[in-house]
Amino acid sequence: MAVVVFIDSQANGAGGGDVIPAGIDFTNVSVTSGSGIEVTNEVTFTGLSSPINVRAAWTSTSSSPTKAQWMKNGASVQSPALTYIESTIINNDKLKWQTYAAYTHPSGNADNGTVIVTNETRNATCTMTVASPAVVSKVGHGYAAGDKIMFRTTGALPTGVTAGQVYYVIAAGLTADAFEFSATDGGSAVNTSGTQSGVHTLVSVLDTFTYVCQYVRTGGGGGGGYAEPPNVN
């Protein structure tokens, strides 16, 4: 069994309840309007006594991916932008994710993908064993069975683990300072093999959801006449 230990001076190892919000659940986004603008439900963050940095990163099936922005307490946090976007959240803040599917494409073309929402304030370096099952170690990690996580690395993760993929903490092997994880909620533990390198970061995943949005035609005709809808700020 091989163990590699890393130190990351930039990671925030906070694992206390002050930076762990109560359950977050954004709804999937579907096409509901002809404006090119779609939005999730509004989620209220509770259980926080310190600010957290919430990130949304999304995949896309389009060669011209959708833009998006966070809407916090009814106001835009940033102009519509390509993945990823962030917002600083305090207790009782309300947040929703809004798409902006507006590029020079014919009306009816669409984009879809998956959004991963993470609590960047809770990020921390970790160790991972090359073993069956793989064990992640982080002193006082604060995770419970069923919590969603993912990993980032400056090098290479062991074979069997993919950076940026969402995994689930499982009950088997769960202690205050270590845990096993699965590709599905309550599923079998991930086994690892091969070698690893670089600095691994354990990332707290608050939620995942899917989106669909449709490009719109805002005027003109012929070979031109396609323009972005008015700025949604």
C-alpha positions as a printed NumPy array, in Angstrom:
array([[  0.   ,   0.   ,   0.   ],
       [  1.518,   3.299,  -1.097],
       [  0.794,   6.626,   0.591],
       [  1.856,  10.023,  -0.731],
       [  1.672,  13.061,   1.581],
       [  1.259,  16.59 ,   0.241],
       [  1.326,  20.057,   1.776],
       [ -0.509,  22.954,   0.129],
       [  0.018,  26.351,   1.715],
       [ -2.833,  27.875,  -0.311],
       [ -5.556,  25.426,   0.64 ],
       [ -8.142,  26.326,   3.231],
       [ -8.426,  23.375,   5.553],
       [-11.481,  24.66 ,   7.372],
       [-13.784,  21.82 ,   8.283],
       [-15.848,  23.384,  11.045],
       [-19.593,  23.865,  10.969],
       [-19.228,  27.592,  10.441],
       [-18.341,  27.05 ,   6.769],
       [-20.617,  24.073,   6.109],
       [-24.085,  25.216,   5.014],
       [-27.256,  23.221,   5.447],
       [-28.321,  21.096,   2.476],
       [-28.313,  22.896,  -0.879],
       [-30.603,  21.828,  -3.731],
       [-30.693,  23.718,  -7.032],
       [-33.321,  22.569,  -9.519],
       [-32.45 ,  21.397, -13.011],
       [-32.833,  24.121, -15.651],
       [-35.051,  23.59 , -18.696],
       [-36.153,  25.812, -21.564],
       [-39.08 ,  27.889, -20.33 ],
       [-38.814,  31.129, -22.333],
       [-37.775,  32.493, -25.7  ],
       [-35.362,  35.012, -24.265],
       [-32.3  ,  32.768, -24.035],
       [-32.27 ,  33.388, -20.288],
       [-33.074,  30.518, -17.897],
       [-32.65 ,  30.303, -14.139],
       [-32.64 ,  27.827, -11.252],
       [-34.7  ,  28.104,  -8.118],
       [-33.43 ,  30.504,  -5.453],
       [-31.588,  28.731,  -2.613],
       [-31.17 ,  30.215,   0.878],
       [-27.872,  29.444,   2.618],
       [-28.205,  28.719,   6.332],
       [-25.979,  27.32 ,   9.078],
       [-23.042,  29.635,   8.323],
       [-21.164,  31.798,  10.802],
       [-18.359,  32.676,   8.378],
       [-18.458,  33.684,   4.691],
       [-17.897,  31.018,   2.064],
       [-16.904,  31.241,  -1.583],
       [-19.374,  29.373,  -3.807],
       [-18.273,  28.373,  -7.31 ],
       [-20.33 ,  27.102, -10.249],
       [-18.488,  25.327, -13.07 ],
       [-20.311,  23.779, -16.003],
       [-19.842,  21.572, -19.023],
       [-21.322,  22.341, -22.436],
       [-22.193,  20.474, -25.636],
       [-21.919,  23.594, -27.792],
       [-18.941,  25.028, -29.655],
       [-20.182,  28.375, -28.31 ],
       [-21.054,  27.512, -24.694],
       [-23.658,  29.333, -22.684],
       [-22.643,  32.126, -20.355],
       [-24.013,  32.333, -16.825],
       [-24.008,  34.49 , -13.714],
       [-24.828,  34.207, -10.038],
       [-27.839,  36.2  ,  -8.855],
       [-27.466,  36.933,  -5.129],
       [-30.304,  38.481,  -3.131],
       [-31.98 ,  39.567,  -6.372],
       [-28.943,  41.264,  -7.958],
       [-26.298,  40.005, -10.382],
       [-22.9  ,  39.216,  -8.901],
       [-21.067,  39.468, -12.229],
       [-21.766,  39.993, -15.907],
       [-22.639,  36.78 , -17.774],
       [-19.416,  34.824, -18.182],
       [-18.1  ,  31.484, -19.362],
       [-17.384,  28.817, -16.746],
       [-16.549,  29.246, -13.915],
       [-18.188,  31.921, -11.708],
       [-17.976,  32.585,  -7.96 ],
       [-19.825,  34.45 ,  -5.228],
       [-19.073,  35.147,  -1.571],
       [-21.999,  34.01 ,   0.582],
       [-22.941,  34.756,   4.183],
       [-25.711,  33.278,   6.303],
       [-29.236,  33.77 ,   4.873],
       [-27.978,  34.942,   1.471],
       [-30.176,  33.809,  -1.43 ],
       [-28.484,  32.518,  -4.585],
       [-29.551,  31.31 ,  -8.02 ],
       [-27.7  ,  30.437, -11.238],
       [-28.84 ,  32.111, -14.43 ],
       [-27.884,  31.148, -17.979],
       [-27.365,  33.567, -20.811],
       [-27.601,  31.571, -24.069],
       [-26.9  ,  34.395, -26.475],
       [-24.502,  34.122, -29.356],
       [-24.761,  34.538, -33.118],
       [-26.672,  31.35 , -33.854],
       [-29.991,  30.672, -35.539],
       [-33.009,  30.582, -33.301],
       [-33.687,  27.118, -31.911],
       [-30.099,  25.965, -31.454],
       [-29.567,  24.824, -27.88 ],
       [-26.918,  24.068, -25.309],
       [-26.984,  21.708, -22.339],
       [-24.652,  20.412, -19.678],
       [-24.038,  19.795, -15.993],
       [-23.265,  22.381, -13.32 ],
       [-21.151,  21.503, -10.269],
       [-21.517,  23.857,  -7.295],
       [-18.62 ,  23.793,  -4.828],
       [-17.752,  25.354,  -1.485],
       [-14.25 ,  26.637,  -2.243],
       [-13.723,  27.83 ,   1.333],
       [-13.767,  24.255,   2.597],
       [-11.071,  23.018,   0.199],
       [ -8.13 ,  21.227,   1.81 ],
       [ -5.131,  19.167,   0.85 ],
       [ -5.429,  15.456,   1.461],
       [ -3.586,  12.179,   1.136],
       [ -4.895,   9.268,  -0.907],
       [ -3.71 ,   5.671,  -0.742],
       [ -3.051,   3.497,  -3.754],
       [ -5.001,   0.526,  -2.437],
       [ -8.238,  -1.476,  -2.517],
       [-10.164,   0.367,  -1.24 ],
       [ -8.573,   3.787,  -1.589],
       [ -8.546,   5.818,   1.642],
       [ -8.521,   9.616,   1.768],
       [ -6.999,  11.2  ,   4.866],
       [ -7.568,  14.727,   6.123],
       [ -7.46 ,  15.544,   9.843],
       [-10.906,  16.666,  11.009],
       [-12.4  ,  16.497,   7.505],
       [-15.98 ,  16.941,   8.774],
       [-17.609,  14.845,   6.033],
       [-20.485,  12.423,   6.555],
       [-21.665,   9.427,   4.533],
       [-23.488,  10.643,   1.433],
       [-21.621,  13.948,   1.18 ],
       [-20.429,  14.837,  -2.313],
       [-16.762,  15.537,  -2.997],
       [-14.312,  15.777,  -5.859],
       [-10.559,  16.047,  -6.273],
       [ -8.23 ,  18.46 ,  -8.016],
       [ -4.52 ,  17.919,  -8.447],
       [ -1.423,  19.693,  -9.667],
       [ -0.074,  16.358, -10.896],
       [ -1.751,  12.988, -11.433],
       [ -4.314,  11.146,  -9.34 ],
       [ -4.031,   7.368,  -8.97 ],
       [ -5.62 ,   5.196, -11.639],
       [ -9.305,   4.805, -10.788],
       [ -9.877,   8.434,  -9.731],
       [-10.701,  11.268, -12.141],
       [-10.099,  14.919, -11.3  ],
       [-13.32 ,  16.94 , -11.415],
       [-15.631,  13.92 , -11.135],
       [-18.164,  13.947,  -8.313],
       [-17.788,  11.163,  -5.745],
       [-19.634,  10.267,  -2.539],
       [-18.269,   9.637,   0.947],
       [-19.413,   6.21 ,   2.13 ],
       [-20.017,   4.815,   5.605],
       [-17.432,   2.056,   5.28 ],
       [-14.133,   3.123,   6.788],
       [-15.444,   6.54 ,   7.832],
       [-13.569,   8.103,  10.757],
       [-12.967,  11.657,  11.927],
       [ -9.751,  11.84 ,   9.903],
       [-10.253,   9.445,   6.966],
       [-12.882,   8.075,   4.6  ],
       [-13.509,   5.847,   1.605],
       [-15.517,   7.05 ,  -1.387],
       [-17.675,   5.751,  -4.22 ],
       [-18.745,   6.83 ,  -7.701],
       [-22.38 ,   6.471,  -6.568],
       [-24.223,   7.355,  -3.376],
       [-23.868,   4.385,  -1.033],
       [-22.033,   2.37 ,  -3.688],
       [-18.892,   0.283,  -3.598],
       [-15.616,   1.881,  -2.588],
       [-13.256,   3.09 ,  -5.299],
       [-10.079,   1.063,  -5.723],
       [ -6.893,   2.724,  -6.939],
       [ -3.729,   1.512,  -8.624],
       [ -0.663,   2.853, -10.382],
       [  1.168,   5.934,  -9.178],
       [  0.326,   9.501,  -8.22 ],
       [  2.069,  12.862,  -8.094],
       [  1.563,  16.526,  -7.301],
       [ -0.677,  18.189,  -4.738],
       [ -4.187,  16.762,  -4.305],
       [ -7.027,  18.994,  -3.105],
       [-10.239,  17.676,  -1.542],
       [-13.173,  19.788,  -2.764],
       [-16.601,  20.058,  -1.11 ],
       [-19.435,  19.667,  -3.647],
       [-22.635,  21.377,  -2.523],
       [-24.842,  20.266,  -5.413],
       [-24.995,  19.263,  -9.068],
       [-27.727,  20.016, -11.597],
       [-28.306,  19.943, -15.332],
       [-29.288,  22.77 , -17.641],
       [-30.804,  23.252, -21.073],
       [-31.046,  26.639, -22.767],
       [-31.987,  27.799, -26.228],
       [-30.37 ,  30.43 , -28.401],
       [-32.652,  33.145, -29.675],
       [-32.951,  35.239, -32.812],
       [-33.345,  38.883, -31.933],
       [-33.809,  40.489, -35.346],
       [-32.683,  40.816, -38.952],
       [-32.467,  38.072, -41.519],
       [-30.416,  36.618, -44.323],
       [-26.808,  35.848, -43.451],
       [-26.789,  38.188, -40.451],
       [-29.241,  39.648, -38.031],
       [-28.451,  37.432, -35.053],
       [-27.511,  39.296, -31.946],
       [-27.351,  38.828, -28.22 ],
       [-30.407,  39.671, -26.151],
       [-30.096,  42.811, -24.018],
       [-27.626,  42.55 , -21.155],
       [-29.374,  40.962, -18.2  ],
       [-27.505,  42.975, -15.554]])
